[in-house]
């Protein structure tokens, strides 16, 4: 009877080691197989321009808020010029709004009241420590694209 328990424990221990060995081997092999191909063959969506608005949309409202890869952005028409900024407030990370452009002429954070210059993105007031980061863009025909950063 005692011998049967010892055999069973030995069998279970060996079986466990076998499964861990197979799992380790599969992990190592799959790590080599999952490597991406040569860079000239890989197209990353991160490296592609992203359409954010049409010129008609922008001219109608004066600004277009958008989300770019999980971060808020804002596209503005300032006089005759287009501006684009990462719309993450530099204070606590709330999304900056363009709703007060027509009334106050500034970009404003609704959380704590920081304000930014729509032409430059510079901080004007509030607890934000610095201005908004500009985003590169290009106009293609009647569409505005944000370029990869």
Secondary structure, DSSP 8 states (H G I E B T S, - for coil): -HHHHHHHHHHHHHHHHHHHHHHHHHHHHHHHHTS---TTT---GGGS-EEEEEHHHHHHHSEEEEEETTEEEEEEEETTEEEEEE-B-TTT--BEESTTHHHHSSEEETTT--EE-TTT--EEESS-SS---B--EEEETTEEEE---
